[in-house]
Amino acid sequence: MGLDATVQFRVSSSVKEEAFAVLQEMGVSPSVAMQLFLQQIQKTKTLPFVITANNGNEEKEDGYDDWLRARLESTLQKLQSGEMKRYTHNEAMSLLDEMVESRVKSRTK
């Protein structure tokens, strides 16, 4: 597959400088890094990293960890008891596609 498209985007100069320096240390050009990034998104249909609300520099609200643990425990119990259904990625995407298609049809009526 040939390289037949150009992508441009804006980013702060400090992010660019620091990221390019890291890439240079790795021996990877920014162009190759972006190609790899986009190919991974295309292949996996996801971002190739986890996005979090807390970058480590911010304090979490009091009780957040307890709330999250309780929520996860509740979800696991529901999954184990059969109260909540587990879906594969493909099943979930298929269900979401059906829901979107149904909404689009209902709006066009």
N, C-alpha and C positions, 0 to 999 in steps of 0.2 A: 504494500500500500504506500503510495507516494505521499510526500508532504505537499499538499496542494491548498492549504488554508492558512490564514494568518489570524492570530488572536491577539488583541490588545486589551489591557486593563490598567486601571490606576491603583496605586498603592503608595503609602507614605514612603518618603525617601529613607527614613531610618529602617523601616522593615526591609525595604529593597536592599540597602547596603549590608545589613547584618545577614540577611538570607543569602545574598550572593557571596558573601565572604565564607559562609559555611559550605555552600556548594563548591566554591573554589578549593577549599580544604579537602573536600570529598573527591575532587577531580571530575565533577559533573557540571556541565554548562547549564545555565538557567533554561535554555531551550529544551535540552534533554530532560531536565527535571520536570518541566511542565508537560512534556510529551508523556512521560511516565505517569504523572499524576492523572492526566486526562484518560490515558489508556486504562488505568486501574479503575477509575470511575465507570468507564464504558464496560469493562469486564465484570465488575462486581455489582454495578448499579447502586453503589453506596460511596460515601466519602471514605478514603483510605486511612481515616483516623477517627478518634472519638472526640466529639465536641462536648465540652463541659461548661456549665454556667459559672464555675468557680475556677479561676486560673491559679489558685494557690496563694495569691497575694491578698485575697479578700477573706474576711472572717465570715464563717457560716453563722446563720441565725441559731440562737440557742434552741436545742431540741431537734434540729434538722436531722442529725444522724439517727436519733431515736425514731423520728417519724419515718425516715426512709427504711430503716430496718424493719419496723412494724409493717410498713406497706409491702415490702418484699416478702416477709414471712406470710402475710395474709394471702398474697398472690400465689406463693408456692403451695400453701394449704388448699386453696381453691383449685389449683391445677391437679394436685394429688387426689382430691376428693371427686374430681370430675365436674365440679360446679363451674369451672372455667375451662374452655377448650384450648388446646395448644394447636397452632398452625405452623406448617412449614413456610418458608419464605414464599415459595411459589403459590401455595394455597392462599396465603394472606394477600399477595399481590392480585391474584385472580378475584378474590372477594372484593377487594378495593376497586378493581376495574369495573366489576359488576355494579357496585354502589355508585360509582361516578357515572357510568352509562345510564343507570336508572334516573339519577338526578338530572342529567342533561336532557333525557327524554321528557321528564316531567316539566321541565322549564320551557320546552319548545312546544308544548301542547297549548 
